């Protein structure tokens, strides 16, 4: 079954985001540290129009720290881009976010020509212009897919709970603008996906993470995909979590074995596929397999050596 979830409020939110972007100075994109590529909205690249971007890799406590470091290095190599991580036991601080946003603003303005000052300009007018530029109000747009933890980060940055949080995606429904300090404002947006999830492997990873509403996915399909992926990439984690000395070769056989081991069977003895699927998916979402990264960044291409004379 192909995974797709794009309700009407997401279409509206994406249109509002595209209209708002011209008035934004810096974009913050909150990503899932376990799957930064799958959790990045491809529409944002076209919407940004070259605006500087700060990526926050959230839920870093659930990801492999070495791979998260590689992802941070990857994003920091991109133009007009910085990246930082945030974890349950080490939340990113407001001061760090503003420091990075200010650095991004300086990078974005570095290549722009300085305003021309005419010798006939009134010194008082020129001074007022400089003062206004120095004290200009800047706006940050914070975006992210559903259930990535964007609202929790927003509450952390503001220092109080102004956004609803929870384990169910699509809790935030509309935009809100909040003041960070005298110079910076933060615009929050609903968690949104994009109209067509063309990479279905990435879509299944999103469903496993909780970014797709439960009623919009087939638990059994997601669990079968996830079981096969975990067998291939993290077999030892499965052995330890479910106390299995040997593992079946396929995801379907693994799910059957897990169902019988954990009592996920019907009265007639058949496997209760939905129940065992819920067991595997909820164990992953709760981090019961330990820190686990499902994606690695692209391999950095070496800088070509200069041609010899």
C-alpha positions in Angstrom: 0.0 0.0 0.0 1.4 3.4 -1.0 1.6 5.9 1.9 0.2 9.3 1.3 -1.2 11.8 3.8 -2.0 15.4 2.7 -5.1 16.7 4.3 -6.6 20.1 3.4 -5.1 22.1 6.3 -1.6 21.1 5.1 -2.3 22.4 1.6 -3.5 25.6 3.1 -0.4 25.8 5.4 2.0 25.3 2.6 0.4 28.1 0.6 0.5 30.4 3.6 4.2 29.5 4.1 5.1 30.3 0.5 3.3 33.7 0.8 5.0 34.5 4.1 8.6 33.7 3.1 9.4 37.1 1.6 9.0 38.7 5.0 11.3 36.2 6.7 15.0 36.7 7.4 15.9 33.1 8.6 14.2 29.8 8.3 14.5 27.1 11.0 13.8 23.6 9.8 13.3 21.0 12.5 14.3 17.6 11.4 14.2 14.1 12.9 17.9 13.3 13.8 17.2 9.6 13.0 16.1 10.4 9.4 17.1 14.0 8.4 16.6 13.4 4.7 13.1 11.7 5.0 11.9 14.4 7.4 13.0 17.4 5.2 10.2 19.0 3.2 11.3 19.2 -0.4 8.9 22.1 -1.0 10.9 24.2 1.4 13.9 24.4 -0.9 11.9 26.1 -3.6 10.1 28.3 -1.1 13.2 29.6 0.6 14.4 31.7 -2.4 18.0 31.6 -1.0 16.9 32.5 2.5 19.5 31.3 5.1 18.4 28.1 7.0 19.2 26.7 10.4 18.5 23.0 10.6 17.8 21.6 14.1 18.2 17.9 14.3 15.7 17.1 17.0 15.4 13.8 19.0 19.1 13.4 18.9 19.0 11.2 22.0 17.3 8.6 19.8 19.9 8.7 17.0 23.5 7.5 16.7 25.6 10.4 17.9 28.4 9.8 15.4 26.0 9.7 12.5 24.3 12.9 13.8 27.7 14.6 13.9 28.1 13.6 10.2 24.7 15.1 9.4 25.6 18.3 11.1 28.9 18.5 9.2 26.9 17.8 6.0 24.5 20.7 6.6 27.2 23.1 7.8 29.0 22.6 4.4 25.9 23.9 2.5 25.8 27.6 1.6 23.8 29.9 3.9 23.2 26.9 6.2 24.0 26.0 9.8 22.9 23.0 11.8 22.6 22.1 15.5 21.1 19.2 17.5 18.6 19.1 20.3 17.9 16.1 22.6 15.5 15.4 25.4 18.2 15.8 28.0 20.0 18.6 26.2 17.6 21.0 24.6 18.9 23.7 22.3 19.0 27.1 24.0 17.4 30.3 22.8 20.8 32.1 23.0 22.4 29.5 20.7 19.5 29.7 18.2 19.8 33.5 18.0 23.6 33.4 17.8 23.4 31.1 14.8 20.6 33.1 13.2 22.6 36.3 13.5 25.6 34.6 11.9 23.4 33.4 9.1 22.2 37.0 8.6 25.7 38.3 8.4 26.6 35.6 5.9 23.5 36.4 3.8 24.4 40.1 3.8 28.1 39.7 3.3 27.8 39.6 -0.5 25.3 42.5 -0.8 26.5 45.9 -1.8 26.6 48.6 0.9 23.9 51.3 0.6 25.2 54.3 -1.4 25.4 57.5 0.7 25.3 60.7 -1.2 27.5 63.6 -0.1 24.4 65.7 0.0 22.6 63.4 2.4 21.5 65.1 5.6 23.8 63.6 8.4 20.8 63.4 10.7 18.8 61.4 8.0 21.8 59.1 7.4 22.2 58.5 11.1 18.5 57.7 11.5 18.7 55.3 8.5 21.7 53.5 10.1 19.9 53.4 13.5 16.8 51.9 11.9 18.9 49.3 10.1 20.7 48.4 13.3 17.4 48.0 15.3 15.4 46.4 12.5 13.0 43.7 13.7 13.9 40.3 12.2 11.6 37.3 11.7 12.4 33.6 11.9 10.1 31.1 10.4 10.1 27.7 12.1 8.9 24.7 10.1 8.9 20.9 10.3 6.9 17.8 9.5 4.2 16.5 11.8 5.3 15.1 15.2 9.0 16.0 14.7 9.0 17.9 18.0 8.7 21.5 16.6 6.2 22.6 19.2 8.4 21.4 22.0 11.3 23.3 20.6 9.1 26.4 20.2 8.1 26.2 23.9 11.7 25.7 24.9 12.8 28.9 22.9 10.0 31.0 24.3 10.4 29.7 27.9 6.8 28.9 28.4 4.2 26.6 26.9 2.4 28.3 24.1 2.1 25.4 21.6 0.3 22.2 22.2 2.5 19.1 22.1 1.7 15.4 21.9 2.5 12.1 20.2 -0.2 12.5 17.6 0.8 14.4 14.4 -1.0 17.6 13.2 -1.7 19.1 16.5 -0.7 22.7 15.5 -3.3 23.9 13.0 -2.4 27.6 12.3 0.3 30.2 12.3 1.3 32.2 15.4 4.0 35.0 15.8 5.8 35.3 19.1 8.5 37.7 20.4 11.9 36.2 21.3 13.6 39.6 22.2 13.6 43.2 21.1 15.0 42.4 17.7 13.7 38.9 16.8 10.3 37.4 16.3 9.4 33.8 15.6 6.6 32.6 13.3 5.4 29.1 14.0 3.6 27.1 11.4 1.7 23.8 11.4 3.6 20.6 10.8 3.2 19.8 7.1 4.1 17.1 4.6 4.1 17.5 0.8 1.4 16.4 -1.8 3.2 13.3 -3.1 5.6 11.1 -1.1 7.5 9.8 -4.1 10.2 8.0 -2.1 8.1 5.3 -0.5 11.0 3.9 1.5 11.3 7.4 3.1 7.5 7.5 3.5 7.6 4.2 5.5 10.3 5.6 7.7 8.1 8.7 8.3 5.2 6.4 9.2 7.4 4.4 11.6 8.5 7.6 13.3 4.9 8.9 13.8 4.8 11.6 11.2 1.8 10.0 9.5 -1.4 9.9 11.3 -2.2 6.3 12.5 -5.6 6.3 10.8 -3.9 7.1 7.4 -1.5 4.1 7.4 -1.7 0.3 7.5 0.1 -0.7 10.7 0.9 -4.2 9.3 2.5 -2.8 6.1 4.6 -0.3 8.0 5.7 -3.0 10.5 6.6 -5.5 7.8 8.8 -2.9 6.1 10.3 -1.8 9.4 11.0 -5.4 10.5 12.9 -6.1 7.2 14.9 -2.9 7.6 15.8 -3.6 11.2 16.8 -7.2 10.4 19.2 -5.9 7.7 20.6 -2.9 9.7 20.2 -3.6 13.4 19.9 -7.4 14.0 21.6 -7.3 17.3 19.1 -4.7 18.6 16.3 -7.0 17.7 17.9 -10.0 19.5 18.5 -8.0 22.6 15.1 -6.3 22.7 13.1 -9.5 22.1 15.5 -12.1 23.6 15.9 -14.0 20.4 19.1 -16.1 19.9 18.4 -16.5 16.2 16.5 -14.3 13.8 14.3 -15.4 10.9 15.6 -14.3 7.4 12.6 -12.2 6.4 10.5 -9.5 8.0 7.3 -11.5 7.7 8.8 -14.5 9.4 10.3 -12.3 12.1 6.9 -10.8 12.8 5.3 -14.2 13.0 8.0 -15.3 15.5 7.6 -12.2 17.5 3.8 -12.6 17.6 4.0 -16.1 19.1 6.8 -15.0 21.5 4.7 -12.1 22.8 1.3 -13.7 22.7 0.0 -11.6 19.7 -2.2 -14.4 18.5 -6.0 -14.8 18.0 -8.1 -17.4 19.7 -7.9 -19.6 16.6 -4.1 -19.6 16.9 -3.5 -17.2 13.9 -1.2 -14.3 14.2 -2.9 -11.0 15.3 -1.0 -8.9 12.7 -2.3 -5.6 13.9 -1.4 -6.3 17.5 2.2 -7.4 16.8 2.6 -4.5 14.3 1.6 -2.1 17.1 4.1 -3.7 19.4 7.1 -3.2 17.0 6.1 0.3 15.9 5.5 1.5 19.5 8.8 0.0 20.7 10.6 2.0 18.0 8.8 5.2 18.7 9.5 4.9 22.4 13.3 4.4 21.7 13.3 0.9 23.2 15.9 -0.3 20.7 18.4 2.3 21.8 19.9 5.2 19.7 19.3 4.3 16.1 19.9 6.3 12.9 18.1 5.1 9.8 19.8 7.4 7.3 23.4 8.5 6.6 24.4 11.7 4.9 25.7 11.7 1.3 29.4 11.1 1.1 31.3 14.5 0.9 33.0 14.9 -2.4 36.7 15.8 -2.0 37.7 19.3 -3.2 39.5 18.9 -6.5 43.2 19.8 -6.4 44.2 22.9 -8.4 45.6 22.3 -11.9 49.3 22.2 -12.0 51.0 24.9 -14.1 
